[in-house]
Amino acid sequence: METLKIWILTLWVGGLWIIGALVAPTLFMLLPTNRPLAGYLAGHLFAYIGWVGLVSGLVLIGYWLIILGFRALQDKSFWLVVLMLLLIAVSQFAIFPIVATLRHASIDGVNQILGAGFATWHHLSSGLYLLECILGAYLVQREFRL
């Protein structure tokens, strides 16, 4: 069972860092004249790793509950995963749809209805993603005793 936890953490947190720190910036560097395409591809990659995170987080919570029972509620790693899941849920189901709507909207009224423009929501999404990456790195450090 411990091996399962290691594989899941590696896939999830490694994927977060690879997409956020390497793949997305590379897309914008290689497609400087086609930023909409770079953004489209990056957006899909962020959504995919979000789904990986949702599944991984739920599996890890199940893992800790099976292994530790209610003692899992006293484990800091358990709560780190819960917090990361909350960040993903907010991003996937609240922020990403707004960013997608604003990206495709050419009407100023949409920005007023939603309360902010594309850049504001994109920055919020980026900040939550960075926080998830940092929490993930801390989680890996805790679990692998690095």
Disulfide bonds with the S-S distance in Angstrom:
none
